[in-house]
């Protein structure tokens, strides 16, 4: 009985270790999206990519931007996969202009590792 418990614990630790590796392996994707949402990426850098939907850098001059991205689940094989996130995005401008904002948006990012290098988001689907 004790051997079965040890085997179960070892299996659980192995599964947890693999999942943590998968999660940490996608930190760059979350950081890239956050930088785009914060206005740190020029519009030309994200044109014709799924990230263009998050790029408001042209209208965010002199605005305070708050971004919160929470990874809910990650599943990939180190080449292709998905990241499920919940994000909120808020801008505050002093001149009372209308600015982009979103709250608690559920989103699924399809990711692909380009030529063994960096992860790229190749598709974004969001809850209506």
Buried (B, 14 or more C-beta within 10 A) or exposed (E): EEEEEEEEEEEEEEEEEEEEEBBEBBEEBBEBBBBBBBBBBEBEBBEEBBBBEBBBBEBBEEBEBEBEBEBEEBEBEEEEBBBBBBBBBBBEBEEEEEBBEBEEEEBBBBBEBEEEEEBBBEEBEEEE
